[in-house]
């Protein structure tokens, strides 16, 4: 009888974990689905409206800054008043509502206002989702990477599914596709676990979390993203100037995302064994080598193969960053830590990298641009080495009541 009760109890626990994992995977899927439509096709939609290059650059270029700047404010409120679950649903609902005017507005000023609202409302969703997952990771069966990969799959799926629709109905269909992608976000986010880690002290604003190790990490993340500007914004131009077929950029990005997903599936064990500071240092060095070789390579096969390094530059770095933040940031400020990382790296660093690449590309050409990006990545070695010195092998000693979660199963945190 006791064995039967144990078996039933274990079955119910496994069922709860399975159900929660499904909702988290679905949450990542719907959170990234719209980005798979927006990034490749929204500039095309704006061009179809007759906007000039600088107008398109203004609207699209503001998105990273808007998204990650707003995330800092939302994250502070989520941690201070412990209302992250409600704010997630609110951001998802208001974000969907903000997309509706895109169906009708056409004038530049109106489109800027609407796209600004979309950025401000969608920005906090991903850092708050990451913080929720890290709070509950042991209860979700562990392994952050295997949950996060559903976001990468959604991005690819959104782009691939939109392609024939845009081709059949013209870019005018893009606002409708964005709305359809946004509608399920709030209902899915409402099914996520609601509890937050029990605070051992008052939650601090994200900008109050800047310890020396965190500063070194954020400086590394900033410089790494600055170094990625040519890859993100001008890789297609680089391959065109090398005389490669027009299909090469799409093929390359597809292979890069496949490599990204593979790393999310299998990379957590290695990162935990080696330790985030050492992994981050290796990532920076390999990224510098990737950009330098891309600058020098002329073979189509070699240029494409080098971009499989996206799994190192992005996936490995992101997995190591999430684990490191769980060590550097108190559990009660976890949402703010995720937002700070995103704001500095992808908001400030990503925008600065694209702006720098845009200024230089016509003056020096894409090979020299990638060479400069390699030097920017090498500069990131300096804060990466400082981070490694500040954090001894084995991580940070802590007297907190809540142990930091791991990327895979194991560990735990107090929740309420």
N, C-alpha and C positions, 0 to 999 in steps of 0.2 A: 504493500500500500504506500509506504513512504517513497519507494522508488518511483511508483506511478505519479505521486504528487510532484516529486522532483522533476520528472520528465515533462509533466504538464507545465510546471513553472518555467522550466527552461524553454519550452516551446513558445510560451506566451512572451517571455523576454525577447526571444529571437524574432518573434512576429512584430513586436513593438519596434525593435531596432530596424527590421526590414522596412516597415512602413515609414518610419522617420527618414531612413536613408533615401527611400523613393521620393519623398517630398523635397528633400534637400537637393537631390539630383535634378528634379524637375524645376526647382527654384533657380538653380544655376542655368538650366536650359532656357527658361523664359527670360531671365535677366540678360542673357547674351544674344538672344535671338534677334532682337531689334537692332543691336549693333551690327549684326551680319547683314542687315538691310541698309542701315544708315551709312556705314563707312564706304562701301563701294558705290552706292547708288544715289545717295542724297546729293553729292556734288553734281552728278549727271542730271538730276532733277532740276537743280538750280541753273545749270547751263541751259536746259531746255526752256526755262523761264526767261532766258536772255540775259542773265547776270554776267558781268565781266569776271575775269580771273581774280582781281583783288577783292571783289564782293564775295565770291565763293570762298576765297581764302579767309576773309574776315569771319564769315558765318561758321565755317567748319573749324577754323583754327581756334575760335573761342571756346569750343566745346570742352576740350580737356581742362582748361583753366576753370571754366564755370562748374563743371562736374565735381572736380576735386576740391575747389575752394568751398563750395556749398557743403560738401561732405564733412568738412571740419566742424562747421556749426551744428549740423544735424548730429554728428557723432558726440559732440560735447553734451548736447541735450539728452541724447540716448543714455550716456553713462551717468550724468549727474542726477537725472530724475528716474533712471532705470526704466525707461519706456521704449527701449529699442524695438520690441516686437510691434508696438502700436505705430511707431514712426516708420517702420518698414512698410507696413500696409498702407499708411497714409501717403508715403512717397510713391508707392506703386499706383495708387488710385489717382492721385493728383497728376502724376506723370502721364497716365493714359488720357486724362481729361485735357492736358496741355497739348496733346498731339492733334486733337480734333480741329482746331483752327487751321492747321496746315491744309486741310481739305479745300479751303476756300481762299485763303490769303495769297496775294501775288506780289504786292508792293514790297520793296526792299525793307523799309522800316518795320512793316508788320511782320515780315518773315524773321527779321533779326530779333524782335520782341518775343515771338513764339519760340524760336530756337533757343533763345536765352532761358525762357521758362522751362523748356524741356531739359536743358542741361542742369539747371539748378535743382530740378525735382528728381531727375534720374541719377544724379551724381552720388547720393548717399547709399543707394541700394546695394552696390557690390561690397563696399567696406563693411556695412552693417551685416550683410549676409555672411561674409568671411568671419566676422567676429562671432556671430551666432554659431556658426559651425565649429569654430575653435573652442567655444565654451562647452559644447556638447559632444566633442569629437569621440571620447571614449564610449559614450552612450550611442553613438552612431556607428559603432563597429570599427572606428579608427580609419586611418588612411585618407587624409585630406585630398591628396592628389586624385584619387579615384572618384571623389565627389566633384572636384573642380573641373575634371576633364569634360563633364557634360556641358559646361559653358563653351569650351572650345568646339565641341561637336555642334552646338547650337549656332555658333558664329558661322561655321562652314555651311551648315544646313540652311541658314537664313540667306546666305549669299547665293548658294546653288539653287534654292527654290525660287528666289526672286528673279534670277536671270531669264528664264523663259517668259515669265510674266511681264517683265520690263520690255523684252523683245516683242512680245505679242501686243501689248497695250500701250507701249511707249513709256517714258519715264514719268508721265503724269500719274501712274498707278502707285508711285513710291509712297506718298503720304498715306494712302489707304493701307498699304503693306505695313507701314510703321504703326498705324493704329491697331491693326489686327494683332501685331506682335505685342503691343503694350497692354491689350485688354486682359489677358490672363495673369498678368504679373501680380496684382494685388491679391486675387483669390488664392494663388499658390503660396505667396508669402505668408498669408494668414494661417497656413497649416504648419508652419515651422515651429520648433520648440520655442516657448516663450520665456523661459527662465534665463536670468543673467547670473554671472558669478557673484557670490556673496562678497560685498566689499569689506576689506580689512581697514580701509581708510576712505575719506571722501574722494570721489572720482575727480581727477584733475583734468583741466582743459588740455586738448592735444598739444598746444604750444608750451605747456608747463611740464611736459614729459621728457624734455631734451637733456638727458644725461650724456656724459662724454661718449659712452659706447653707442648710444642712439644717434648722436650727431655724426659720428664716424660712419655708421651704417647709412644714414640718409645722404651724406655727401657722396658715398660710393654709388648709391642707387641713382642719385641725380646725374652724376657724370656718366654712368652707364647708359641712361636713357638719352642724354644729350648725344652720346656717340652713336645712337641708333637712328638719327634723323635721316640719313641718306637711305638706309634700308627701308624705313617706313614710307618715306615720301618720294624717293627718286630712284628706286631700284628698277622700275619699269623703264625709265629714261636711260639708265645705265645700260640695260640689256639692248635697248633700241640702238644706242650709239655704238654698241659693239657689233651690230648687224644681226642680232639673234631674231628668230621669228617672234611675232606678236603673242604667240601662245606661251612663251617662256615665263613671263611674270606670273600668270595664273597657275601654271604648273608648279613653279617654285613655291608659291605661297601654299598651294595644296600640300606639297611634300613637307614643307616646314611645319604646318599645323599637324600633319600625321606624326611627325617626329615629336612635336610638343605633347600630343596626347599620349604617345608611348612613354615619354618621360614621366608624365603625371601618373601613369599606371605603375611604373616600376622604380621611380627615383627616390621615394621616401626612405626606404631602408638604408640606402647608401648615404643620404644626407644625415640621417640620425647617427650613423656609425662614424662618419668623418667629422661631423660638427659644422654648423652653419658658417662660422668665420673662415675656416679653411676652404669650404666649398665656394664661398663668395669670392675669395682671392683667386681661386682657380678659374672661376667663371670670367672674371675681369681680364685675366691674362689670355684666356682662350678667345674671348671676344675681340681683343686687340689684334690677335693673330688672324681671326676671321676677316676683319675689315681690311687688314694689310694685304692678305692674300686675294681678297676680292678686288682690291685696287690694282693688283698686278696681273691677275688672271685674264686670259683671253679665250680660253677654251670654254665652249658652252657647257659641257659636262662638268668641268671643274667649278665654274661660277655657280651653277645650280647646286652642286653637291655641297659647296661651302655654306649654303644657306640652311642646310640641315642643322647647322650650328644654332639656329633659332631655339632649338630644344635646350641648348646651354644658356644662351643669352637671356631668354625669357623664362622657360619652364623651371630649369634648375635654380636660377636666381630667385624666382618667386617662391618655390617650395622652401628654399633655405631662409628666405626673408620671413615667411609666415611663422616658421619655427623659431627664428631668432626673436621676432617681436613678442612671441609668447613668453620669452625669457626676459626681455628688456622692459616690458610694459606690465604694470600691475593688472591683474585680472579685471578689476573694477573699471579700468580705463582702456580695455581692449578695443572697443569700437573706435575710440580716439586714436589709438596707435595705428590701426589699419588705415584710417582716414589720413593720418599724417604721412604715412608711407606712400599712399596713393597720390596725395597732393604734391609732395616734394618730387617723387620719382616720375610719375606719369603725367601729372598736371604741369608742374614747373619744368621738369627735365624734358618731358616729351615735347612740350610747346617750344622750349628754347632750342631743342635739337632740330625740329622742323624749320624754325625761323632761321637758324644758322645755316642749315643746308640750303634753304631757299635763297638766301643772300649770296652764297658762294657758288652754287652749281653752274650758273651761266658764266661766271668769271673764270673759274679754274677747271671746269669739267668734272664729270663724275668720278674718274679714277683718282684724281687728286683729292676730291671730296672724301672718298672712302679712306684715303691715306690720312687725312686730317682727323677723320672719325677714329681711326686706329690710335692716333696720338691722344685723343680725348679719353679713350678707354684706358690707355696706359697711365694717364694722370689719375684715374680712379684707383690705381694700385696703391697710391699714397694713403688715402683714408682706409682702404681695405687692409693694409698692413697695420695701421693704427688700431682698427677694430680687432684684428687678430691678437695684438699685444694686450688690449684692454680686457679681452675675454679669454681666460685660460682654457686649455683643453678640458672638455667635460662640461663647459657651460658656466653659468653664473650662479654663485652661491646665493641662496635666498632664504630669508626668514619668514617669507609669507606663509599664511595658513593654507593657501591654495597652490598646489604644484602646477607648473605650466603643462599644458597638454602636449602630446607628441603628434607628429604627422601621421603615425600609424597607431594601431590599437595599443592601449596601455596608458597608464597615468590617469589622472582624474582631477576634477575641480569641484569645489562646493558650489551648488546652485540653489537658487530659491525661486 
